[in-house]
Amino acid sequence: MALQSSPHIQPKHHVDANSAAENQRIVHRLVRSIRSEDPLIYLQATQSELHGLSAFGHRAVSQLTSDIILFQNNALIKFSIELPLPNFVKYLNVEVMLIASQEGLDIDTVTIGNIALSGNLLINSAEWLANIYVKDEFGTELLSMIKSVDITSQQLSVGVVLSESLKDDPLNNKNSLFALRDKLALYGDVEVIRFYHQSLVETIEQSKNRKLSFAEYIGFTFGLVKQRNLAGITESLAEENRAALMALVLYFGTSKFELLVGDISKLSSTQLQQRNTLRAKVKLRQRVDIQKHFIYSVALQLFGTSTASNAIGELKEFLDSKSGGSGFSFADLMADRAGTRLAMLATDSDESALKVQEYLADITDEALLLPELTDLPEGISQRAFELYYRDINSKVYGEMLKSIDEQLQTIPVYKN
């Protein structure tokens, strides 16, 4: 009764420059609200911004189709998930009726397939489960943060008061989510990641001011991986690769990723300055921006999925295509898709992990990581993109992505 043979909602919105801008506005507004000194903050989204989120969600997770439709004083939240099951039970269809409230969260009805349930009963059940399986009073604390839900036909606004425990120093708060993070170690063994990170720091200190390409740092790190494998230290080839890539992400990406991984770097002021300098100077295919696209796509794949990583890369390019931006760049997309694919193959299975290790160990040549970028169009404005490529579902855009993937396949490490 819960699963059905067809989705109850079809994709209505697609990612383009306008929806990318809608998503960016939501993120900026969310960050400003969280940083506000006011105890009560409001998380807001307009109807068009919610459509933009739906478009991005489907692009990031193709099995998910969603939509949020605002009315006066209530909102209908709909989503369908395609499951790897026989056709007659292939879709999980869910509808949630959210009601405007000045006293916390109020859900009228939740329909799962052909089953209608009390929304508030589900809220109470989720609260109880969080209290039992996460930590004592955790679910209650989260629900108590929601003070109001205001809904009009044009805007959704949720009033939230952040709890004091979430404002505490997370690394010193034993009862915080960060304690749970350290316990679960979802993104790899912290000690192994720290080993690769520290080894990277030490070799960079020894190289002094010598300018290295990003390929050489990849080669050095995977050379260590190969040595540890030959010494019989590693337990899982895929997890060892994950730890090595994570160390590269934390060094060349952003230290904020440590909030998800654990306390890794512990750099001195001199080492911190050196890292900041390298982040701004180390190149891939003679370009710093390509190195950044590559390493951030590795990170997004390690923390999520390949489709989500590619979707975020596209979103960034659509933002660049807006007036005042550098323009949509297929060269950037090439670097995005290369970083995503490398992280995917390096951690997918022990068999593919070994092939990646053998190929990347001690490499120094950038051509072994990324093809030439000279034939890829760049600097495309929003108007020019819409005139020639139309949208991401068009044949000509799909052919460009296919061409990029075929070029990546010419490099052995990216082959199936």
C-alpha positions, -999 to 999 in steps of 0.1 A, spaced: 0 0 0 29 23 6 47 17 -28 32 23 -62 38 17 -99 42 53 -110 53 86 -96 25 110 -85 46 140 -96 67 148 -127 97 171 -129 83 206 -136 114 228 -131 150 226 -144 183 241 -134 192 272 -153 208 306 -145 177 319 -128 171 289 -106 208 289 -97 204 325 -85 173 315 -65 193 288 -47 222 312 -40 198 337 -25 184 311 -1 219 301 10 230 337 16 198 345 35 203 313 56 239 322 65 229 358 74 201 345 96 223 321 115 250 347 120 224 372 134 227 382 170 189 380 174 177 350 194 148 345 170 157 341 134 135 335 103 143 310 76 125 322 45 119 311 9 97 324 -18 76 302 -41 100 307 -70 130 299 -47 113 266 -36 108 257 -73 146 263 -78 154 240 -49 131 213 -64 150 217 -98 184 213 -81 172 184 -60 161 164 -91 194 173 -109 214 162 -78 194 130 -72 177 119 -104 156 94 -85 140 122 -65 112 145 -79 97 171 -55 77 202 -54 64 226 -27 32 245 -35 23 274 -12 -13 284 -4 -26 308 22 -19 293 56 -7 259 43 18 243 20 16 210 1 50 192 0 52 164 -25 80 141 -35 85 108 -53 115 85 -50 123 59 -76 135 27 -59 155 -2 -73 124 -25 -71 101 -43 -96 79 -19 -116 47 -24 -96 64 -12 -64 90 11 -79 79 45 -64 76 58 -29 51 88 -32 47 111 -2 25 141 4 28 163 35 3 191 44 22 217 65 -1 241 84 8 277 94 13 278 132 24 302 159 31 274 183 58 252 167 55 227 139 21 216 128 15 189 101 -20 180 92 -17 148 72 10 127 57 1 104 28 25 76 19 13 58 -11 -23 49 -3 -18 53 35 -29 85 52 -13 92 86 -16 118 113 12 143 108 15 152 144 17 115 154 47 111 130 63 142 146 59 127 181 73 94 169 103 111 153 109 130 185 109 98 205 132 80 182 157 109 182 156 110 220 163 73 222 188 67 194 207 100 191 209 114 226 186 121 255 162 150 247 178 156 213 145 153 194 127 174 219 153 201 217 152 202 179 114 205 178 114 232 205 137 253 183 108 258 158 86 286 172 64 295 142 55 287 106 40 315 85 27 306 50 13 328 23 8 320 -14 41 336 -21 64 329 9 73 303 36 88 316 68 99 295 97 108 312 130 137 294 148 155 299 181 189 281 181 195 261 213 224 272 235 241 238 231 243 243 193 260 277 200 286 262 222 321 255 210 313 222 192 348 206 197 345 211 235 309 201 239 308 163 246 271 162 242 270 180 208 265 166 173 303 167 169 307 140 196 283 119 176 304 127 145 336 115 161 319 83 173 305 74 139 335 85 118 313 85 87 340 99 64 369 77 73 393 69 101 405 102 116 439 88 125 446 76 90 434 109 75 457 127 100 487 106 89 483 115 52 476 152 61 506 155 83 528 137 57 516 163 31 524 191 55 559 178 61 568 173 25 555 207 16 577 222 43 607 204 29 600 216 -6 603 252 6 593 276 -22 595 251 -50 564 254 -72 547 220 -77 517 212 -98 487 197 -82 494 164 -100 527 161 -80 508 164 -47 483 137 -59 513 115 -69 531 120 -35 500 111 -15 491 80 -35 528 70 -34 523 68 4 491 48 -1 510 23 -23 538 20 3 513 13 31 496 -14 10 529 -31 2 537 -31 39 504 -47 47 492 -18 69 459 -12 52 427 -31 59 406 -17 30 420 -4 -2 389 18 -8 390 33 27 427 40 24 421 59 -8 392 78 9 416 88 37 443 100 13 418 120 -8 402 135 23 437 147 35 441 164 1 406 179 4 413 193 39 446 208 28 438 223 -6 400 227 -1 388 244 31 395 236 68 357 239 74 354 204 60 369 193 94 335 200 109 323 169 91 354 148 94 371 155 127 399 175 142 427 168 117 451 197 108 465 213 140 487 235 119 512 261 133 508 297 122 537 292 98 522 260 83 488 278 81 503 306 61 520 282 38 488 263 32 469 295 24 496 305 -1 496 271 -18 458 271 -21 460 303 -41 490 293 -62 490 255 -70 477 249 -105 462 221 -126 466 225 -163 483 258 -156 452 272 -138 444 277 -102 407 278 -108 408 244 -125 427 230 -94 399 244 -72 372 229 -93 389 195 -92 395 193 -55 361 206 -45 345 181 -67 366 154 -50 352 167 -17 316 167 -29 319 131 -41 335 120 -8 307 137 12 279 129 -11 273 114 -46 286 118 -81 252 132 -94 251 158 -65 287 168 -72 281 173 -109 249 192 -102 267 216 -78 293 221 -105 266 230 -130 250 253 -105 282 272 -101 286 277 -139 251 290 -142 258 315 -115 289 326 -134 268 330 -166 248 358 -149 257 394 -156 291 403 -139 302 367 -138 331 351 -156 307 331 -178 297 295 -181 328 273 -186 329 238 -200 365 237 -190 354 241 -154 328 213 -159 356 191 -172 376 196 -140 344 191 -119 336 158 -136 372 146 -134 374 152 -97 341 136 -91 350 105 -112 384 101 -96 369 101 -61 342 77 -71 365 52 -87 391 55 -59 365 45 -33 339 24 -51 355 -10 -45 388 -25 -35 393 -37 -71 389 -2 -86 407 13 -56 438 -8 -64 438 3 -101 436 40 -90 464 35 -65 487 19 -91 480 45 -116 484 76 -94 513 66 -72 542 91 -77 527 108 -109 540 142 -118 524 148 -152 492 168 -153 481 150 -185 476 119 -164 449 137 -144 431 160 -169 430 163 -207 438 196 -225 412 223 -220 418 243 -252 388 232 -272 362 237 -245 340 268 -247 343 293 -218 330 327 -208 294 320 -221 269 345 -209 234 335 -198 219 349 -230 244 331 -252 239 299 -233 201 300 -237 203 309 -274 226 280 -283 223 253 -256 188 263 -244 188 243 -212 204 213 -195 179 189 -210 186 199 -246 204 176 -271 232 200 -278 240 204 -240 239 166 -236 263 162 -265 288 186 -248 287 166 -216 291 133 -236 321 148 -253 337 158 -220 332 123 -206 346 107 -237 377 129 -234 381 118 -197 379 82 -209 411 87 -229 429 89 -196 434 54 -181 425 63 -145 390 74 -156 382 43 -177 355 19 -165 
